């Protein structure tokens, strides 16, 4: 059986590890990684080196179409990590025409609705101001059912929580819905029974995610203000206040892509850890973040959260909406650290009912399989959602 991961950008090390490419090769699958990044003018990041996995970087539509046409539908499963959009329509049409089974993985843990009307209106008017012909085309395209263009529904969608959303336009009557959990749930299970603490005394964790260096902002051509100096200064002042109020240090869980050797110095010479986010969240007293997939660990380990924002992020509708939605779902209001604020013991409180609801909606539904995410995927890859 051949598994083909088709991704919008390039295969990063994080994605490679998250979706268990090595595991599937060891199970006897033939795995290929197809990248559309060069075709869509994205910058090439790190390259994964593995002799057992073929990586194909397509630079022209013709080469991609040629490779798709050569696939055997009876022995191929496609995992689509690229959006259903006007520019990708030709790919979905060809997959549909050849009747190649394709799957979607709905592991999005970001709530997409802001309940506060003020947040909705702000986001709506900002987006209205930025409308152009390309965006209008996209809006119109999304209103038309995929079958009108000859695109059939996904064979299977592997869901995390009840409200995880991804490519819902490709969910049809024949789509099989597989209830699973997000990838980080397996990491949580591996860490929760560890006796050794990640730190020797009570501490606060900051989940670092440079909001002005996020590749997502670059990929979606969002104009990002160069405000890092101001941002890091505001962060350090917040950390000082937290440490003084709660008499415990702030430690930093670095983003996996963070490679700045001076990051500890920039953040006030505080302790920094890489690839230890779950371990650090497990025993901390407070989780500080902007918006991050790692909020799942805070929910699962039931740790209080403090969501942050800054003026520059509030001017970027996509980021402002993400932070506001995630915070509201956990009963929190983002703290804008560019303006005067107070720190008190209320920050150490959290709503267990909202945490349980968040887990059900975006991480793992009650009653679903406890098997590892990779085992669930392997089972589904071995069967097809349609008769060939």
C-alpha positions in Angstrom: 0.0 0.0 0.0 1.3 3.4 -1.0 0.6 6.4 1.3 1.1 9.9 -0.3 1.2 12.9 1.9 0.5 16.0 -0.2 1.2 19.2 1.7 0.6 22.8 0.8 4.1 23.9 1.7 7.1 21.6 2.5 7.4 18.7 4.9 8.8 20.1 8.2 10.6 18.0 10.8 7.7 18.7 13.1 5.1 17.5 10.7 7.2 14.5 9.7 7.4 13.4 13.4 3.7 14.3 14.1 2.3 12.1 11.5 4.6 9.1 12.1 6.2 8.7 8.7 8.8 6.3 10.2 6.1 4.3 11.9 4.3 3.6 8.6 7.4 2.7 6.7 8.2 0.2 9.5 4.6 -1.2 9.1 5.4 -2.0 5.5 3.7 1.0 3.8 5.4 2.7 1.0 5.4 6.4 1.9 5.9 9.4 -0.4 6.0 13.0 0.6 4.7 15.4 -2.1 5.4 19.1 -1.5 3.5 21.9 -3.4 5.6 24.6 -1.8 7.8 25.4 -4.8 4.7 25.3 -7.0 3.1 28.0 -4.8 6.3 30.0 -4.3 6.9 29.2 -0.6 10.4 29.4 0.8 12.0 26.0 1.3 12.7 25.3 5.0 14.6 22.3 6.4 14.7 19.1 4.3 14.0 15.8 5.9 16.6 13.2 5.0 15.4 9.6 4.9 16.4 7.1 2.3 13.3 5.0 2.9 10.9 7.9 2.0 10.7 9.5 -1.4 10.2 13.2 -1.4 8.9 15.0 -4.4 9.0 18.8 -4.8 6.9 19.9 -7.7 7.8 23.1 -9.5 5.3 22.9 -12.3 1.6 21.9 -12.6 2.6 19.6 -15.5 4.9 17.5 -13.4 2.4 17.2 -10.6 -0.4 16.2 -13.0 1.9 13.6 -14.7 2.7 12.0 -11.3 -1.0 11.9 -10.3 -2.0 10.3 -13.5 0.5 7.5 -12.9 -1.0 6.5 -9.6 -2.8 3.2 -9.1 -6.1 3.9 -7.3 -6.3 0.4 -5.9 -3.0 0.6 -4.2 -2.8 4.3 -3.2 -4.2 6.4 -0.4 -3.7 10.2 -0.4 -3.6 12.2 2.8 -4.4 15.8 1.8 -2.7 18.4 3.8 -3.5 21.2 1.3 -6.6 23.4 1.2 -9.5 23.0 -1.1 -9.2 26.3 -3.0 -9.4 27.8 -6.4 -5.6 27.3 -7.1 -5.7 23.7 -5.9 -9.0 22.8 -7.7 -7.1 21.0 -10.5 -5.5 18.6 -8.0 -8.8 17.7 -6.4 -10.5 17.3 -9.8 -7.8 14.9 -11.0 -7.8 12.9 -7.8 -11.6 12.6 -8.1 -11.5 11.7 -11.8 -9.0 8.9 -11.1 -11.1 7.8 -8.0 -8.0 7.7 -5.8 -9.1 7.4 -2.2 -8.2 10.5 -0.2 -8.4 11.3 3.5 -8.5 14.5 5.6 -7.2 14.8 9.1 -9.3 17.3 11.1 -7.0 18.0 14.1 -7.6 21.7 14.4 -7.8 22.7 18.1 -8.5 26.4 17.5 -12.1 27.5 18.0 -13.1 29.6 15.1 -15.9 31.7 16.6 -15.6 34.7 18.9 -18.8 35.0 20.9 -18.3 38.6 21.9 -20.1 40.8 19.4 -17.4 43.4 19.7 -14.8 40.9 18.6 -17.0 39.8 15.7 -17.6 43.4 14.5 -14.0 44.4 14.7 -12.9 41.3 12.7 -15.7 41.8 10.2 -14.9 45.5 9.5 -11.1 44.8 9.3 -11.7 42.1 6.7 -14.2 44.2 4.8 -11.5 46.9 4.5 -9.1 44.4 3.0 -11.4 42.9 0.4 -9.9 42.7 -3.1 -10.9 40.8 -6.3 -8.9 37.7 -5.3 -10.7 37.5 -1.9 -14.0 38.0 -3.5 -13.2 35.1 -5.9 -12.4 32.9 -3.0 -15.6 33.8 -1.2 -17.7 33.0 -4.3 -15.7 29.8 -4.9 -16.4 28.6 -1.4 -20.1 29.0 -1.9 -20.2 26.6 -4.8 -20.5 22.8 -3.9 -17.4 20.9 -4.9 -19.4 18.4 -7.0 -20.2 21.2 -9.4 -16.5 21.2 -10.3 -16.3 17.4 -10.5 -14.7 17.0 -7.0 -16.0 14.2 -5.0 -16.2 14.1 -1.2 -13.3 12.8 0.9 -13.4 9.1 1.6 -12.6 9.5 5.2 -12.1 12.3 7.7 -10.2 11.5 10.8 -11.5 13.8 13.5 -10.0 15.1 16.7 -12.7 16.7 18.8 -16.4 17.1 18.1 -16.0 20.6 16.6 -12.6 20.2 14.9 -13.1 21.8 11.5 -11.2 21.3 8.3 -12.3 21.4 4.7 -15.9 20.8 5.7 -17.0 21.5 2.1 -15.3 18.1 1.2 -17.4 16.2 3.7 -20.3 14.4 1.9 -22.9 11.7 2.4 -20.4 9.0 1.5 -17.6 10.3 3.8 -16.7 8.0 6.6 -16.1 9.9 9.9 -13.4 8.4 12.0 -13.4 9.7 15.6 -9.9 9.8 17.0 -8.0 12.5 18.9 -5.4 15.1 18.3 -1.7 14.1 18.0 -0.8 15.8 21.3 -3.2 13.5 23.2 -0.7 10.7 22.8 2.1 12.9 24.1 0.0 13.8 27.1 -0.6 10.1 27.9 3.1 9.4 27.7 4.0 12.3 30.1 1.2 12.2 32.6 2.5 9.3 34.7 6.1 10.4 34.7 7.2 10.8 38.3 10.1 13.1 37.6 9.2 16.8 37.3 10.6 19.0 34.5 11.6 21.6 37.1 12.8 21.5 40.7 10.4 24.1 42.2 7.0 25.7 41.5 7.2 27.7 38.2 5.2 29.5 35.5 5.6 28.4 31.9 5.5 30.7 28.9 4.9 28.8 25.6 7.0 30.8 23.2 5.7 31.4 19.7 7.2 34.5 18.1 3.9 36.0 16.7 5.9 38.2 14.3 8.0 35.4 12.9 5.3 32.8 12.4 5.5 31.2 8.9 1.7 31.2 8.7 1.7 35.0 8.6 4.3 35.0 5.8 2.5 32.2 3.8 -0.8 34.0 3.9 0.9 37.3 2.9 -0.2 39.1 6.0 1.9 42.3 6.5 3.7 41.8 9.8 5.0 44.8 11.7 8.6 44.7 12.8 7.9 45.2 16.5 10.0 42.5 18.1 12.0 44.8 20.4 8.9 46.3 21.8 7.3 42.9 22.1 10.2 41.3 24.0 10.5 44.3 26.3 6.8 44.0 27.2 7.1 40.3 27.7 10.1 40.7 30.1 8.2 43.3 32.1 5.2 40.9 32.4 7.5 38.1 33.5 9.0 40.3 36.2 5.5 41.1 37.5 4.5 37.5 37.5 7.7 36.4 39.3 7.3 39.2 41.9 3.6 38.5 42.5 3.7 34.7 42.7 7.3 34.2 43.9 8.2 31.6 41.3 10.3 31.8 38.1 9.0 32.0 34.6 10.5 29.3 32.4 10.3 29.3 28.6 9.1 26.4 26.4 10.6 27.3 23.1 8.8 26.8 19.8 10.3 23.8 17.9 11.5 26.1 15.1 13.2 28.6 17.4 16.9 28.8 16.6 17.9 32.1 18.0 20.9 31.4 20.3 20.3 34.7 22.1 16.6 34.0 22.9 17.3 33.3 26.7 19.2 36.7 27.0 16.4 38.4 25.0 13.8 37.0 27.5 15.8 38.2 30.6 18.2 35.3 30.9 15.4 32.9 31.9 15.7 29.2 31.5 14.6 27.9 28.1 13.7 24.4 27.1 13.1 22.9 23.7 10.9 19.9 22.9 9.7 19.8 26.6 6.4 21.6 26.4 4.2 18.8 27.7 6.6 18.0 30.5 6.8 21.6 31.6 3.0 22.2 31.4 2.3 19.0 33.5 3.7 20.4 36.8 3.5 24.2 36.3 1.3 26.6 38.2 0.3 28.8 35.3 0.5 28.6 31.5 1.2 31.9 29.7 0.7 32.0 25.9 -0.7 33.9 22.9 -2.3 31.1 20.9 -0.8 27.8 20.4 -1.7 24.2 19.6 0.1 23.4 22.9 -3.0 24.8 24.8 -4.1 21.2 24.6 -1.6 20.3 27.3 -2.9 23.0 29.6 -6.5 21.7 29.1 -5.5 18.0 29.6 -3.3 18.6 32.6 -5.9 21.1 33.9 -3.5 24.1 34.4 -4.6 27.7 34.6 -4.0 29.8 31.5 -3.1 33.4 30.8 -3.6 34.5 27.2 -1.7 37.5 25.9 -2.0 39.9 23.1 -0.3 43.2 21.9 -1.4 46.1 19.9 0.3 44.9 16.7 -1.5 41.5 16.9 -4.8 43.2 17.4 -4.3 44.9 14.1 -4.0 41.5 12.3 -7.5 40.1 12.2 -6.5 36.5 11.8 -4.2 36.5 14.9 -6.5 38.6 17.0 -9.4 36.3 16.2 -7.4 33.2 17.1 -6.3 34.5 20.4 -9.7 35.9 21.4 -11.5 32.7 20.3 -9.2 30.4 22.2 -9.3 32.5 25.3 -13.0 32.8 25.4 -13.5 29.1 25.0 -11.6 28.6 28.3 -13.4 31.5 30.0 -10.5 33.9 29.7 -9.9 37.4 28.4 -6.6 38.1 26.6 -4.3 40.5 28.5 -2.9 43.2 26.3 0.6 43.7 27.7 1.1 47.0 25.8 -1.3 48.7 28.2 -1.4 49.0 32.0 -2.5 45.8 33.8 -2.7 44.2 37.2 -1.5 40.8 38.3 -3.4 38.9 41.1 -4.3 35.5 42.3 -7.3 35.2 40.1 -4.9 34.2 37.3 -4.5 30.9 39.0 -8.2 30.0 38.7 -9.7 28.0 35.9 -13.1 26.6 35.0 -13.1 22.8 34.9 -16.4 22.6 33.1 -15.1 24.7 30.2 -11.8 22.7 30.1 -13.8 19.5 29.8 -16.0 21.0 27.1 -12.8 22.2 25.2 -11.4 18.7 25.4 -14.6 17.2 24.0 -14.9 19.8 21.2 -11.3 20.1 20.1 -9.0 17.3 21.6 -10.8 14.0 22.2 -14.4 13.0 22.4 -15.5 10.7 25.3 -15.8 7.1 24.3 -13.4 7.2 21.3 -10.5 4.8 21.0 -7.5 5.1 23.3 -5.2 3.5 20.8 -2.4 5.7 19.5 -3.2 8.2 16.8 -0.7 6.3 14.5 -2.4 3.0 15.1 -5.8 4.4 14.3 -4.5 6.0 11.1 -2.8 2.7 10.0 -6.1 0.8 10.5 -7.9 3.4 8.4 -5.2 3.4 5.6 -5.6 -0.3 5.2 -9.3 0.0 4.3 -10.9 2.2 1.7 -14.0 4.4 2.2 -15.3 3.3 -1.2 -15.7 0.2 -3.4 -13.1 0.2 -6.1 
